[in-house]
Amino acid sequence: NKSDIKPESKPALGEIAALMKKETNLKLHVVGHTDNVGGYESNIALSKRRADAVVVALTTQHGVASNRLTANGVAYLAPVAVNTTEEGRAKNRRVELVPR
């Protein structure tokens, strides 16, 4: 139930910010995901908080304009792995950046 950005993910945010500074017309959907533990409503809220955390980091720490980022949460509706193992659930707890 965490929406904090992991320390190991911070370099990736720097790379995204650098790309956005170079590609001045690039706008991104920031999409938060969860595993399937818990109810839909709580997972929607958690996935949105995860996306919001990335938007806040990119805007406040890296100077990306907020109008270039849109945060959305999709809960457990788009898994990339099975939810029957801890490894699979861990892969499903993520944030993706998609050009818009």
Z-matrix of the N, CA and C atoms (Angstrom, degrees):
N
C 1 1.452
C 2 1.524 1 111.60
N 3 1.305 2 117.06 1 34.25
C 4 1.457 3 120.79 2 -177.17
C 5 1.522 4 110.99 3 -104.86
N 6 1.334 5 114.29 4 143.84
C 7 1.454 6 119.55 5 175.52
C 8 1.523 7 111.16 6 -120.78
N 9 1.335 8 116.84 7 7.15
C 10 1.462 9 120.87 8 177.64
C 11 1.520 10 110.16 9 -69.45
N 12 1.321 11 115.56 10 146.24
C 13 1.459 12 120.17 11 176.09
C 14 1.521 13 108.08 12 -80.09
N 15 1.323 14 115.80 13 128.57
C 16 1.461 15 120.65 14 -179.64
C 17 1.530 16 109.59 15 -69.26
N 18 1.334 17 117.43 16 143.38
C 19 1.463 18 120.26 17 179.07
C 20 1.528 19 112.95 18 -54.42
N 21 1.329 20 117.01 19 -36.84
C 22 1.467 21 119.49 20 -178.81
C 23 1.527 22 112.75 21 -70.56
N 24 1.318 23 117.60 22 -11.46
C 25 1.467 24 121.15 23 178.40
C 26 1.525 25 112.52 24 -91.96
N 27 1.316 26 117.35 25 -13.76
C 28 1.464 27 120.22 26 -175.72
C 29 1.529 28 113.58 27 -62.51
N 30 1.341 29 120.38 28 -38.62
C 31 1.469 30 118.33 29 175.79
C 32 1.532 31 112.67 30 -60.62
N 33 1.318 32 117.06 31 -35.25
C 34 1.471 33 120.18 32 178.64
C 35 1.525 34 110.32 33 -63.89
N 36 1.331 35 117.22 34 -37.74
C 37 1.460 36 119.78 35 177.47
C 38 1.523 37 110.94 36 -63.87
N 39 1.321 38 116.55 37 -37.88
C 40 1.462 39 120.13 38 175.90
C 41 1.515 40 111.76 39 -62.38
N 42 1.324 41 116.36 40 -39.19
C 43 1.465 42 120.39 41 177.89
C 44 1.526 43 111.21 42 -66.48
N 45 1.318 44 116.60 43 -41.44
C 46 1.469 45 120.66 44 177.78
C 47 1.530 46 109.89 45 -62.52
N 48 1.324 47 116.50 46 -45.13
C 49 1.462 48 120.39 47 179.53
C 50 1.527 49 111.01 48 -61.46
N 51 1.327 50 116.88 49 -42.00
C 52 1.464 51 120.13 50 178.52
C 53 1.526 52 110.79 51 -62.71
N 54 1.322 53 116.69 52 -41.85
C 55 1.462 54 120.76 53 177.31
C 56 1.528 55 110.56 54 -62.00
N 57 1.322 56 117.00 55 -42.56
C 58 1.460 57 119.97 56 -178.81
C 59 1.525 58 111.96 57 -68.56
N 60 1.321 59 117.70 58 -30.50
C 61 1.466 60 120.41 59 175.85
C 62 1.525 61 110.59 60 -69.75
N 63 1.332 62 115.93 61 -34.08
C 64 1.464 63 121.29 62 178.84
C 65 1.527 64 111.19 63 -76.96
N 66 1.317 65 116.16 64 -44.62
C 67 1.474 66 122.74 65 -179.08
C 68 1.526 67 107.98 66 -97.35
N 69 1.325 68 116.49 67 84.46
C 70 1.464 69 120.85 68 -169.40
C 71 1.532 70 114.22 69 -68.41
N 72 1.315 71 118.34 70 -16.15
C 73 1.468 72 120.51 71 178.03
C 74 1.524 73 112.64 72 -95.77
N 75 1.325 74 117.78 73 -3.24
C 76 1.459 75 121.49 74 -177.53
C 77 1.526 76 110.79 75 -70.87
N 78 1.332 77 115.22 76 127.51
C 79 1.461 78 122.43 77 173.49
C 80 1.519 79 107.30 78 -123.24
N 81 1.324 80 116.31 79 145.52
C 82 1.461 81 120.23 80 -174.01
C 83 1.522 82 113.10 81 -127.67
N 84 1.334 83 114.90 82 141.81
C 85 1.457 84 122.15 83 162.84
C 86 1.525 85 105.56 84 -86.00
N 87 1.302 86 117.97 85 128.73
C 88 1.457 87 123.48 86 175.78
C 89 1.526 88 105.41 87 -105.88
N 90 1.339 89 116.12 88 111.08
C 91 1.463 90 121.38 89 -169.57
C 92 1.527 91 110.06 90 -113.72
N 93 1.327 92 115.81 91 117.12
C 94 1.456 93 121.52 92 178.02
C 95 1.516 94 111.15 93 -89.88
N 96 1.336 95 115.64 94 143.38
C 97 1.464 96 123.06 95 -179.01
C 98 1.527 97 109.52 96 -130.13
N 99 1.330 98 115.99 97 159.15
C 100 1.462 99 122.07 98 175.76
C 101 1.521 100 109.50 99 -134.43
N 102 1.330 101 115.34 100 172.91
C 103 1.460 102 119.71 101 167.49
C 104 1.529 103 107.36 102 -83.77
N 105 1.322 104 117.92 103 -173.55
C 106 1.468 105 119.99 104 -176.02
C 107 1.528 106 113.73 105 -98.94
N 108 1.328 107 117.09 106 16.71
C 109 1.460 108 120.68 107 177.11
C 110 1.530 109 108.17 108 -80.42
N 111 1.314 110 116.74 109 126.73
C 112 1.458 111 120.91 110 -178.88
C 113 1.511 112 111.59 111 96.41
N 114 1.313 113 114.87 112 176.66
C 115 1.455 114 121.07 113 -176.80
C 116 1.515 115 113.25 114 -81.75
N 117 1.314 116 114.39 115 165.77
C 118 1.463 117 121.17 116 -177.95
C 119 1.527 118 111.60 117 -61.23
N 120 1.324 119 117.59 118 -48.96
C 121 1.469 120 120.67 119 -176.04
C 122 1.529 121 111.67 120 -60.10
N 123 1.332 122 116.86 121 -44.60
C 124 1.464 123 118.98 122 -179.60
C 125 1.524 124 110.97 123 -67.71
N 126 1.326 125 117.64 124 -34.40
C 127 1.462 126 120.48 125 178.45
C 128 1.524 127 112.20 126 -72.61
N 129 1.328 128 117.52 127 -35.03
C 130 1.473 129 119.51 128 174.56
C 131 1.527 130 109.48 129 -61.28
N 132 1.329 131 116.40 130 -46.24
C 133 1.466 132 120.47 131 -179.96
C 134 1.525 133 111.00 132 -62.80
N 135 1.326 134 117.36 133 -44.15
C 136 1.463 135 121.54 134 179.67
C 137 1.523 136 110.95 135 -63.72
N 138 1.315 137 117.75 136 -44.61
C 139 1.463 138 120.27 137 -178.88
C 140 1.526 139 110.89 138 -64.22
N 141 1.322 140 117.60 139 -36.20
C 142 1.473 141 120.96 140 176.80
C 143 1.521 142 110.25 141 -67.90
N 144 1.334 143 117.59 142 -39.93
C 145 1.474 144 120.11 143 176.82
C 146 1.521 145 110.92 144 -62.00
N 147 1.324 146 117.35 145 -38.62
C 148 1.471 147 120.32 146 177.59
C 149 1.522 148 110.72 147 -62.51
N 150 1.322 149 116.70 148 -45.40
C 151 1.465 150 120.10 149 178.52
C 152 1.528 151 110.39 150 -64.12
N 153 1.325 152 116.69 151 -43.55
C 154 1.466 153 120.82 152 178.74
C 155 1.526 154 111.61 153 -59.48
N 156 1.330 155 117.65 154 -38.89
C 157 1.468 156 121.20 155 -179.84
C 158 1.524 157 110.90 156 -61.67
N 159 1.324 158 116.78 157 -39.14
C 160 1.466 159 120.44 158 178.62
C 161 1.525 160 110.26 159 -68.81
N 162 1.326 161 116.94 160 -42.68
C 163 1.465 162 120.07 161 177.80
C 164 1.528 163 110.32 162 -60.48
N 165 1.320 164 117.40 163 -45.48
C 166 1.469 165 120.89 164 179.34
C 167 1.525 166 110.41 165 -60.47
N 168 1.322 167 117.61 166 -44.39
C 169 1.468 168 120.46 167 179.91
C 170 1.524 169 111.14 168 -62.71
N 171 1.323 170 117.27 169 -44.90
C 172 1.466 171 120.04 170 -178.75
C 173 1.526 172 111.76 171 -66.15
N 174 1.321 173 117.25 172 -35.87
C 175 1.466 174 119.27 173 -178.03
C 176 1.525 175 112.20 174 -81.25
N 177 1.327 176 117.82 175 -43.68
C 178 1.467 177 119.75 176 -174.28
C 179 1.522 178 113.61 177 -85.45
N 180 1.323 179 117.63 178 -34.27
C 181 1.460 180 120.40 179 -176.67
C 182 1.521 181 113.20 180 -95.94
N 183 1.341 182 116.31 181 -22.37
C 184 1.463 183 119.18 182 -174.18
C 185 1.525 184 113.77 183 -123.64
N 186 1.320 185 118.03 184 -0.99
C 187 1.454 186 121.17 185 174.03
C 188 1.521 187 116.57 186 73.68
N 189 1.327 188 117.97 187 19.36
C 190 1.464 189 120.56 188 176.77
C 191 1.530 190 107.88 189 -75.97
N 192 1.321 191 116.86 190 135.33
C 193 1.467 192 121.13 191 179.39
C 194 1.528 193 110.04 192 -66.15
N 195 1.318 194 116.12 193 133.26
C 196 1.467 195 120.23 194 -176.02
C 197 1.524 196 113.01 195 -64.12
N 198 1.335 197 118.09 196 -26.14
C 199 1.465 198 119.44 197 179.89
C 200 1.528 199 112.81 198 -72.72
N 201 1.316 200 117.18 199 -3.18
C 202 1.469 201 121.32 200 176.96
C 203 1.525 202 111.94 201 -96.82
N 204 1.331 203 116.99 202 -1.66
C 205 1.462 204 122.06 203 -176.12
C 206 1.522 205 110.14 204 -128.60
N 207 1.322 206 116.17 205 135.42
C 208 1.462 207 122.11 206 176.03
C 209 1.522 208 108.07 207 -126.33
N 210 1.333 209 116.65 208 121.06
C 211 1.468 210 121.31 209 -178.43
C 212 1.523 211 110.49 210 -94.29
N 213 1.324 212 115.49 211 133.29
C 214 1.462 213 122.44 212 176.46
C 215 1.522 214 109.22 213 -139.44
N 216 1.316 215 115.83 214 151.03
C 217 1.459 216 121.54 215 174.23
C 218 1.513 217 109.77 216 -120.50
N 219 1.323 218 116.27 217 134.98
C 220 1.472 219 120.42 218 -179.30
C 221 1.525 220 112.19 219 -121.24
N 222 1.326 221 117.08 220 11.53
C 223 1.470 222 122.07 221 177.77
C 224 1.525 223 110.58 222 55.48
N 225 1.329 224 116.41 223 -128.90
C 226 1.469 225 122.22 224 -176.10
C 227 1.528 226 111.99 225 -104.19
N 228 1.326 227 117.68 226 19.98
C 229 1.466 228 120.97 227 -173.68
C 230 1.526 229 114.49 228 -78.05
N 231 1.332 230 118.78 229 -13.10
C 232 1.466 231 121.03 230 -177.95
C 233 1.531 232 110.62 231 -134.41
N 234 1.330 233 117.65 232 65.15
C 235 1.471 234 119.56 233 -178.43
C 236 1.529 235 111.77 234 -69.27
N 237 1.332 236 115.46 235 150.10
C 238 1.467 237 121.04 236 173.58
C 239 1.522 238 110.80 237 -105.11
N 240 1.329 239 116.29 238 -6.94
C 241 1.466 240 121.77 239 -178.84
C 242 1.531 241 108.03 240 -148.20
N 243 1.314 242 115.50 241 169.81
C 244 1.465 243 119.98 242 177.91
C 245 1.528 244 109.65 243 -69.16
N 246 1.298 245 116.65 244 151.33
C 247 1.459 246 121.39 245 177.03
C 248 1.521 247 112.00 246 -99.24
N 249 1.323 248 117.23 247 11.44
C 250 1.463 249 120.72 248 -177.31
C 251 1.525 250 113.10 249 -88.71
N 252 1.336 251 117.57 250 -9.60
C 253 1.465 252 121.24 251 176.82
C 254 1.521 253 109.21 252 -125.54
N 255 1.335 254 116.67 253 156.22
C 256 1.464 255 120.06 254 177.50
C 257 1.527 256 110.50 255 -61.83
N 258 1.335 257 117.22 256 -38.82
C 259 1.467 258 120.46 257 178.74
C 260 1.529 259 110.82 258 -60.82
N 261 1.315 260 116.05 259 -44.48
C 262 1.461 261 119.97 260 178.57
C 263 1.520 262 111.97 261 -64.36
N 264 1.324 263 116.59 262 -44.46
C 265 1.462 264 120.24 263 178.83
C 266 1.524 265 110.90 264 -61.65
N 267 1.337 266 117.02 265 -39.31
C 268 1.465 267 120.56 266 178.88
C 269 1.527 268 110.81 267 -62.08
N 270 1.322 269 117.38 268 -39.69
C 271 1.469 270 120.47 269 178.28
C 272 1.524 271 111.55 270 -65.69
N 273 1.314 272 116.57 271 -31.28
C 274 1.462 273 120.44 272 -178.56
C 275 1.524 274 113.04 273 -77.46
N 276 1.320 275 117.53 274 -18.82
C 277 1.468 276 121.47 275 177.10
C 278 1.522 277 107.82 276 -86.23
N 279 1.328 278 115.90 277 95.58
C 280 1.461 279 119.36 278 -170.87
C 281 1.525 280 110.58 279 -156.24
N 282 1.335 281 114.73 280 171.98
C 283 1.462 282 122.40 281 170.63
C 284 1.514 283 106.86 282 -127.15
N 285 1.321 284 115.70 283 133.42
C 286 1.462 285 121.61 284 177.63
C 287 1.521 286 109.32 285 -114.62
N 288 1.323 287 115.06 286 148.13
C 289 1.460 288 121.74 287 177.04
C 290 1.523 289 107.49 288 -113.95
N 291 1.328 290 115.92 289 122.62
C 292 1.459 291 121.87 290 -174.12
C 293 1.526 292 108.59 291 -125.11
N 294 1.338 293 117.90 292 127.40
C 295 1.474 294 118.82 293 177.30
C 296 1.526 295 110.88 294 -58.92
N 297 1.339 296 115.37 295 143.36
C 298 1.473 297 119.19 296 176.84
C 299 1.508 298 111.05 297 -121.72
